[in-house]
Amino acid sequence: MKISSLDHVNIEAVDVDVSARFYEDVLGLKSGERPPFDRPGHWMYCGDRPIIHIISPLPDNKLLTGSKDAAISHFSMQIEDFDAAKRRLDDCNVEYEETNVPATGLRQLFFPDPDGVLIELLYNPNR
């Protein structure tokens, strides 16, 4: 098996519309076409690809994985302009942590979405 790329991240959100607005307003993603699933949600597009899937939790907060112990530290998206990303977060009043990866030139911005999911924006000057 050979993995070619990460397809999407699925997030369970208390209010799927609030989360969709956050991903639109802060990250510039667009809510788009989504299959008619049995619960509310949004597919957030980057260009023509739905990279973030937002869904409401199942009854009794049972996770889609079937495990209440499922966890993810964060997910990361590459950005082309670090300073523009910082300005966008500042304009949206989003608090973030800025870090530099030693000896790599990589720069990171970390911040939570409305449900506490940690997002990383990664700038790689070598790309």
KAQUI-V550416 format. One record per pair of residues at least 24 apart in sequence whose C-alpha atoms are under 10 Angstrom apart, sorted by the first residue. I is the first residue (numbers start at 1). J is the second residue. Records with the same first field share a line. If there is no record, write none. Layout:
# KAQUI-V550416
I = J  J
This chain:
# KAQUI-V550416
6 = 51
7 = 49  50  51  52
8 = 43  44  45  49  50  51  52  53  75
9 = 44  50  51  52  53  54  75  76
10 = 43  51  52  53  54  55  64
11 = 41  42  52  53  54  55  56  57  64  115  117
12 = 41  53  54  55  56  57  58  61  63  64  115  117
13 = 40  41  54  55  56  57  113  114  115  116  117
14 = 54  55  56  57  61  114  115
15 = 40  41  54  55  56  57  114  115
16 = 40  41  42  53  54  55  56  57  114  115
17 = 41  42  54  55  56
18 = 113  114  115
19 = 54  55  113  114  115
20 = 44  52  53  54  55  113  114
21 = 114
22 = 92  113  114
23 = 52  54  113  114
25 = 88  89  92
26 = 85  88  89  90  91  92  93  94  113
27 = 77  85  88  89  92  121
28 = 88
51 = 77
72 = 117  118
73 = 117  118  119
74 = 110  111  112  116  117  118  119  120
75 = 110  117  118  119  120  121
76 = 108  109  110  118  119  120  121  122
77 = 108  119  120  121  122  123
78 = 108  120  121  122  123  124  127
79 = 107  108  120  121  122  123  124  125  127
80 = 121  122  123  124  125  127
81 = 122  123  124  125
82 = 107  108  109  121  122  123  124  125
83 = 123
85 = 109  121  122  123
86 = 121
96 = 120
